[in-house]
Every structure is written in C-alpha cells, then in structure tokens.
Amino acid sequence: MRRWLPKVLKRLHEYAAAGQIRLTFKAAQETLLLGLSPEDVRDVIEGLDAHSFADRLASKATGEWMYVFKPDVGDQIIYLKLILRESCVVVSFHEDEG
C-alpha cells in the first residue's frame, strides 16, 4: 500500500462523515442516472478502502492530485475521481466502462 493512501482515506472519510462533499454539476447528473441519492454518495465515499483505490493522477487544469477509486456499488463498479481541498470535491462519478 502506498504510504500516503491511509491519510487520503482518513480525510475522505472525515469529509464524508461531516457532509463536506461537493459534487460537480456533471457528477450530480451522473449520480442521478445511477439512481444514487446524496446519502448514497456519502456512504460510498465513507466506504472507500485501499482495495477500491485505482490510481492517482495530476489534474491538467490545476495540478492537484486526483484520486481514482473503483468501488463496487450495488453489483456495479463505479468510477469515482476525487480531489481533496477544504472539502471533498467529486470530479467524476459514473459506472466504470473498463
């Protein structure tokens, strides 16, 4: 396990528990298409673990780290890309196509 991953997961879980989740417009639309409520999104983020971690990428627009997770949600794999700021920003949230 990467040494920074436990810290990232801890912050994600804390933000989710505190309701500090901000979805982009596109991510909000995608969650609705998947039939997920804001509470479901919070639960998914709170349930993220090292096994669902897929990748870490630098944003081309801001240079910030984007953390990619692929958790199993209701018998489907979800592609979830997050940026940690002062709140948890969901950049992308859709059914995994891979």
N, C-alpha and C positions, 0 to 999 in steps of 0.2 A: 504494500500500500504506500502511496506517495505520502511523504511526511506532512504535507500541508493539507491533505484531504480531511483529516479529522477536524481541523479548525474550521474549514469551509462548511462541513456538515453541521457543526455545532452552531455556527452563525445562521445558517439556513433554517435550522430547527427553531432557534430562538426567534428569528424574524417571523416565521410562520406562526408560532405559538402566540406571538404578540399581535398578529394580524397586520404586520408590516409587509404586505405583499402588494406590489403594483404591477398589474398586467398591462402590456402594451395593447393598443386597440386590436391589432391582429391576433394576439394571444387570447384576448377576451372572446373574439369571434370563434376562434378555434375550439376553445373550451365549450362554448355553447353547441357547436356542431358535434362534439363528442358527448354531449348530454351531461356535462360536469358543472356543478354549482361552484360558487366561490369557496364554500366549505370543503368541497371535494378537492379543489386545487390546494387549499391549505393542508388538508390531510395527506395529499400526495407529497408535498414538499416536506412535511414533518416526517414522513416515512422513508425519505431518501436515505440510502446507505451506500457503503463502498461497493457493494455488488452491482448497484444500478448506475454507478459512475461510468461514463464512456470516454470523455475527452475534456481537455482544457484548451481553449483557443483564444487568441488575442483578437479583439474586435478591430476590424479595419477602420471603423469610423472613429472610435475613441481610444483604442489601445488598451482598454480594460480587459481583464480576464473574463471569459465566458465559460461557464461550467456546464457541460452537457451530461445529462442523465437520461437513462432509458429504463424507467421503472415499468413494471407490469401493473396495469390498472384495468381491472375488470376483464381479464383474459385478452387484453391487447397491450402491446408495447407502445408507450408514449415517448415521444422525443421532446425533451424539456431542456431548454437552454436558459441559464440564469446568469445575471450579473449582480454581484454584491456591491451595493452602495450604502447609503444610510438606510435604505430599505432593500428588500429583495425584489428585483425587477425581473419579471418573467419576460424574456425576449421572444421565445417561441414555445409553443405547446401544441403538438399535434400528433396524430398517430404516426408511428415510425414507418417509413416506407422501405427500410432496408432489411 
